[in-house]
């Protein structure tokens, strides 16, 4: 699988270090809300590895919520419009929510889920993403916690996929363009 990468963009040791730092930032932000705990809502499937590492860095009570959103369908690198394919599995009314996603690209997925959480009565909503593409991310979409800003390349690994492959790579790499060129 690593032969399919143009290059490693973020090696596993840098990911681990940054996830630990994000955990500290999040813990500090929510330190006054520890009595009730928070609800962490994860957007599946891309963020599942990231969130599993992140929550082990958080020293307080939490509930875990899952929601599945599809943006990229099949062998494509172009978002096809976000839609919820499996709704939220936990109550968020009156709770502080940390929304966790793998990547902020055009913002369609985060806007959709954030609206769903607000409609469900979340007390507050903060957002944490592992990756952000500043050249494409909308400036009006507030994200409180960002792991890494990256260039506008198609990346895989550490949960991110192409056609449901490469999620298990421990590093984040840039997929060789010839492997997906026909899907542009």
C-alpha positions as CSV (number, residue, x, y, z in Angstrom):
1,X,0.0,0.0,0.0
2,X,2.8,2.4,0.8
3,X,4.0,2.1,-2.8
4,X,0.7,3.7,-3.8
5,X,1.7,6.9,-2.1
6,X,3.5,9.8,-3.8
7,X,5.0,10.6,-0.4
8,X,4.3,10.5,3.3
9,X,2.9,13.9,4.3
10,X,2.6,13.4,8.1
11,X,4.4,10.5,9.7
12,X,2.8,8.5,12.6
13,X,5.1,10.0,15.3
14,X,4.0,13.5,14.4
15,X,0.4,12.5,14.3
16,X,0.7,10.9,17.8
17,X,2.4,14.0,19.2
18,X,-0.2,16.3,17.8
19,X,-3.1,14.2,19.0
20,X,-1.7,14.4,22.5
21,X,-1.4,18.2,22.2
22,X,-5.0,18.4,20.9
23,X,-6.1,16.4,23.9
24,X,-4.4,18.9,26.2
25,X,-6.0,21.8,24.4
26,X,-9.5,20.2,24.6
27,X,-9.1,19.3,28.2
28,X,-8.1,22.8,29.1
29,X,-11.1,24.2,27.1
30,X,-13.6,21.9,28.8
31,X,-12.1,22.0,32.4
32,X,-15.0,23.9,33.8
33,X,-17.6,21.5,32.2
34,X,-16.1,18.3,33.8
35,X,-19.0,17.7,36.2
36,X,-21.5,16.9,33.4
37,X,-18.9,15.7,31.0
38,X,-19.2,16.3,27.3
39,X,-20.5,14.4,24.3
40,X,-18.0,13.6,21.6
41,X,-19.8,13.2,18.2
42,X,-17.6,11.5,15.6
43,X,-18.3,11.6,11.9
44,X,-17.8,8.1,10.5
45,X,-16.0,6.5,8.9
46,X,-12.9,8.7,8.3
47,X,-12.5,10.0,11.9
48,X,-12.7,6.7,13.8
49,X,-9.0,6.1,14.2
50,X,-8.4,9.8,15.1
51,X,-11.1,9.9,17.7
52,X,-10.1,6.6,19.3
53,X,-6.6,8.0,19.9
54,X,-7.9,11.5,20.9
55,X,-10.4,10.3,23.6
56,X,-7.6,8.4,25.4
57,X,-6.0,11.8,25.9
58,X,-9.0,13.3,27.6
59,X,-9.2,13.1,31.4
60,X,-12.9,13.6,31.9
61,X,-16.3,11.8,31.6
62,X,-17.7,11.7,28.2
63,X,-20.4,10.1,26.1
64,X,-19.7,9.0,22.6
65,X,-22.0,9.7,19.7
66,X,-21.6,8.4,16.1
67,X,-23.0,9.8,12.9
68,X,-22.3,8.5,9.4
69,X,-22.1,11.1,6.6
70,X,-21.3,10.3,2.9
71,X,-19.5,12.9,0.8
72,X,-17.3,10.8,-1.4
73,X,-19.0,7.8,-2.9
74,X,-17.0,5.0,-4.4
75,X,-13.8,5.6,-6.4
76,X,-13.9,9.4,-6.5
77,X,-11.9,12.3,-5.1
78,X,-14.6,14.8,-5.7
79,X,-17.2,15.4,-3.0
80,X,-20.7,14.6,-4.1
81,X,-22.7,16.6,-1.6
82,X,-22.8,15.5,2.1
83,X,-25.8,13.5,3.3
84,X,-26.4,11.7,6.6
85,X,-26.6,8.0,6.0
86,X,-26.8,6.9,9.6
87,X,-28.2,9.4,12.1
88,X,-26.9,10.3,15.5
89,X,-27.0,7.5,18.0
90,X,-27.0,9.6,21.2
91,X,-29.0,12.4,22.8
92,X,-27.2,15.7,22.8
93,X,-29.9,18.0,24.1
94,X,-28.5,20.3,26.8
95,X,-25.0,18.8,26.4
96,X,-21.7,20.3,25.4
97,X,-20.7,18.7,22.2
98,X,-17.3,18.3,20.6
99,X,-17.7,17.4,16.9
100,X,-14.8,15.4,15.6
101,X,-14.0,14.9,11.9
102,X,-11.0,13.8,9.9
103,X,-10.7,16.6,7.4
104,X,-12.1,20.0,6.6
105,X,-12.1,20.6,2.9
106,X,-15.2,22.5,1.6
107,X,-17.1,22.4,4.9
108,X,-20.2,20.6,3.6
109,X,-20.0,17.7,6.0
110,X,-19.3,19.9,9.1
111,X,-22.1,22.3,8.2
112,X,-24.6,19.5,7.8
113,X,-23.7,17.8,11.1
114,X,-23.4,21.0,13.1
115,X,-26.9,22.0,12.0
116,X,-28.2,18.5,13.0
117,X,-26.6,18.9,16.4
118,X,-28.0,22.4,16.9
119,X,-31.5,21.2,15.9
120,X,-31.1,18.4,18.4
121,X,-30.6,21.0,21.2
122,X,-26.9,20.8,21.9
123,X,-25.9,23.3,24.6
124,X,-22.7,24.2,22.8
125,X,-20.8,22.8,19.7
126,X,-17.1,23.0,19.2
127,X,-15.3,21.4,16.3
128,X,-12.1,19.4,16.1
129,X,-10.6,18.3,12.8
130,X,-7.4,16.3,12.2
131,X,-6.7,18.0,8.9
132,X,-7.7,21.3,7.3
133,X,-7.1,22.5,3.8
134,X,-6.8,26.3,4.3
135,X,-7.0,27.0,0.5
136,X,-10.5,25.4,0.4
137,X,-11.9,25.7,3.9
138,X,-14.6,28.3,4.2
139,X,-13.5,31.2,6.4
140,X,-16.9,31.5,8.0
141,X,-16.8,27.9,9.4
142,X,-15.4,28.1,12.9
143,X,-13.1,25.2,13.9
144,X,-11.7,25.5,17.4
145,X,-9.2,22.6,17.2
146,X,-7.0,21.8,14.2
147,X,-4.4,19.0,14.0
148,X,-2.6,20.0,10.8
149,X,-3.1,22.5,8.0
150,X,-2.2,20.7,4.7
151,X,-1.9,21.5,1.1
152,X,-4.8,20.8,-1.3
153,X,-3.8,17.2,-2.2
154,X,-5.8,13.9,-1.9
155,X,-4.6,12.2,1.3
156,X,-5.1,8.8,2.7
157,X,-4.2,6.9,5.8
158,X,-4.9,7.1,9.6
159,X,-8.6,6.6,8.8
160,X,-8.8,8.6,5.5
161,X,-9.6,6.5,2.5
162,X,-9.9,6.3,-1.3
163,X,-12.7,3.9,-2.4
164,X,-12.6,2.3,1.2
165,X,-8.9,1.5,1.0
166,X,-5.9,2.8,2.8
167,X,-7.6,3.6,6.1
168,X,-5.2,1.3,8.0
169,X,-2.0,3.1,6.9
170,X,-0.5,4.5,10.1
171,X,0.9,7.6,8.4
172,X,-1.0,10.2,6.3
173,X,0.2,10.2,2.7
174,X,-0.5,11.7,-0.6
175,X,-2.0,9.2,-3.0
176,X,-0.3,8.9,-6.3
177,X,-2.5,10.8,-8.8
178,X,-2.5,8.1,-11.5
179,X,-4.3,5.8,-9.1
180,X,-7.4,8.1,-9.1
181,X,-6.9,10.3,-12.2
182,X,-9.9,8.7,-14.0
183,X,-12.2,9.7,-11.1
184,X,-11.5,13.4,-11.1
